[in-house]
Amino acid sequence: MKNLSKHNLLYFFILSSFFCLSSRAQDGKTNVSVDPKIDQLLKEKRKLNTGLFLNEAYKIQIFYGNSEESKKKLQEFKREFKDLDGTIIFNSPNYKVWIGNFKTRIEVERAMVDIKKKYPTALIIKPSN
């Protein structure tokens, strides 16, 4: 009887190992199709997100006053400093001309050296939302 149970156990082991070896797992192949419009939307989203970092960036304010003078100052600045961007912000009752989007204090200090030569009243600001 012991030989028969050992024989059955050996037979079961061989049979189960055969099934384990012959069975296959799922293939690791995945096909992903992406609509080209998603890439376009991601690019647009990245463009919009650059303007949302007000709280994390430093800016330089070169002017505040009325609307017409601030537009003139911004155009004048863009002619002289082509590598820096600028914008006009309305904060009742004045318009402010803000320059740059500097991530660190060191970056804004370096830019401030050149800007102070032309705009002596310029000041460094860190806007909050």
Number of C-alpha atoms within 10 A of each C-alpha: 6 7 8 9 10 11 12 12 12 12 11 12 11 12 11 12 11 11 10 10 8 9 9 8 6 6 6 5 6 6 5 6 6 8 8 8 9 10 11 10 11 11 12 11 11 10 11 10 10 10 9 11 14 16 10 14 18 24 22 23 21 23 22 20 13 13 16 9 15 22 17 11 18 20 13 11 20 15 10 11 14 9 9 13 13 21 13 18 14 13 9 7 10 13 19 24 24 25 27 17 21 19 14 11 13 11 12 20 15 10 15 18 11 11 20 13 10 12 15 11 11 19 15 16 14 15 14 9 7
